Each structure stands twice: as structure tokens, then as C-alpha cells.
Amino acid sequence: GEEAKIAFNSRYLQDVLQVLEVDSVALETTSPSSPGVIRPIGDDSYVHVVMPMFVQW
């Protein structure tokens, strides 16, 4: 696929990773302006949505 850049607030990512007690998570997104979906790998019972930040590269 095409290369893309996306930015998230690191504090929001830290918050969700501290709550989840798993070794691995998946971060899924469809485009740089779409929300990111964080899920524990192998467990679909929890979904966290994080919005990307607008950054001028």
C-alpha cells in the first residue's frame, strides 16, 4: 500500500496500554485522518478508539 504518516497523542496511547494487561495490541486504521482502533490481540471483548492529531509535516 501507499506510505502514510499519522500522529496520535502519546498520552492517550499510554492511558489505554496501562489499562490493558496484555503483551500485544493491534492498532488498526483505514487512513491518516480516520480514528485508530486499539484491540488486544486475541481478545475482541475490548475496543478503544483514539483520534489522530492534525500535524503539519
Secondary structure, 3 states (H helix, E strand, C coil): CCCCCCECCHHHHHHHHHHCCCCCEEEECCCCCCCEEEEECCCCCCCEEECCECCCC
